């Protein structure tokens, strides 16, 4: 999924951001990407693509509802992780791992 918007609007976007974490635009080292990790399998793929086995094994983030429950911890962590690499590097990593990501 590729998107060029840095903002979301509408009832659907509001519903998704409340039930899926992460589901937002993150700043990479050289621009923005949109990231949607909507289920447990995609979470495992994201963690692999990000080289973050520590998050993969963290019980606070074991299941998708846990991501929502611990949003205040998880989102800042993902922001810092995404900022470490360029958009192209993330898109290559995500293309391999197949979470839903695109240029922002």
PEQUI-V542014 format. One record per helix or strand. SS is the DSSP state (~ for helix, > for strand). FROM is the first residue (numbers start at 0). TO is the last residue. If there is no record, write none. Layout:
SS_FROM_TO ; SS_FROM_TO
This chain:
~_10_18 ; >_22_27 ; >_30_35 ; ~_39_48 ; ~_52_55 ; ~_58_60 ; ~_63_68 ; ~_70_82 ; ~_86_96 ; >_99_102
